[in-house]
Amino acid sequence: MKWLLIKIIIICFPLMLFLWIFWQNLVPTGAFKIIYPIGTTSSFIDPIVPKLRVSDLIGLQDGSKVQQITGDPTYFFIHPHRSFKTV
């Protein structure tokens, strides 16, 4: 009985992992939300460029950080993990 349980776990774990990864890539809701705290690195969002048109990080009293855009145009690039019709 013990070996049967171990075999079931060995078979089910990779299957569940595959299904979870498939679900993440599928994005069945059609919306992929990315939260990017300023001052951190993200594999999905590049920093705002050019650096000359963006201020340094400014810390607020509540502990959050902001970055002021001082000129136009500025850009950032989003790297979604699959293609979407609109971003």
C-alpha positions in Angstrom: 0.0 0.0 0.0 2.8 2.3 0.9 4.5 1.8 -2.5 1.3 2.4 -4.4 1.0 5.8 -2.7 4.5 6.7 -3.6 3.9 5.7 -7.2 0.8 7.8 -7.3 2.7 10.8 -6.0 5.6 10.3 -8.4 3.1 10.2 -11.3 0.8 13.0 -10.2 3.4 15.6 -9.2 4.9 16.0 -12.7 1.4 15.9 -14.2 0.2 18.7 -11.9 3.3 20.7 -12.5 2.9 20.4 -16.3 -0.8 21.4 -16.1 0.0 24.4 -13.9 2.7 25.6 -16.3 0.3 25.1 -19.3 -2.4 27.1 -17.5 0.1 29.9 -16.8 1.0 30.1 -20.5 -2.6 29.8 -21.7 -3.8 32.9 -19.8 -7.5 31.8 -20.1 -8.9 35.1 -18.8 -7.2 37.0 -21.6 -5.6 39.4 -19.1 -2.0 39.2 -17.9 -1.3 41.5 -15.0 2.2 42.6 -14.2 3.0 44.6 -11.0 6.3 46.4 -11.2 7.5 48.1 -8.0 9.8 50.9 -9.1 13.4 50.4 -8.2 13.3 46.6 -8.6 14.2 44.4 -11.5 11.6 42.6 -13.5 11.9 39.9 -16.2 8.8 41.3 -17.9 9.3 45.1 -17.9 12.4 47.1 -18.9 13.2 50.4 -17.0 12.0 53.7 -18.4 14.4 55.2 -21.0 16.1 57.5 -21.8 17.5 58.0 -18.4 18.0 61.8 -19.1 14.2 62.2 -19.1 13.5 60.4 -15.9 14.3 61.5 -12.4 16.1 59.4 -9.8 13.9 57.4 -7.4 12.2 59.6 -4.9 11.2 58.0 -1.6 7.8 59.1 -0.1 6.9 59.3 3.6 4.8 56.1 3.4 7.8 54.1 2.2 6.8 53.9 -1.5 9.0 55.1 -4.3 8.1 57.2 -7.3 10.0 58.2 -10.4 9.1 61.5 -12.2 9.1 61.8 -16.0 10.8 65.1 -16.8 10.6 65.1 -20.6 8.9 63.6 -23.6 9.1 61.0 -25.1 9.9 58.2 -22.7 9.7 54.5 -23.4 9.5 51.1 -21.7 9.3 47.7 -23.2 7.1 44.8 -22.0 8.2 41.2 -22.5 5.1 39.1 -22.3 5.7 35.3 -22.0 3.5 34.7 -25.1 2.0 36.8 -27.9 -1.2 38.8 -27.3 -3.5 40.6 -29.7 -3.3 43.9 -27.7 -1.1 45.1 -24.8 
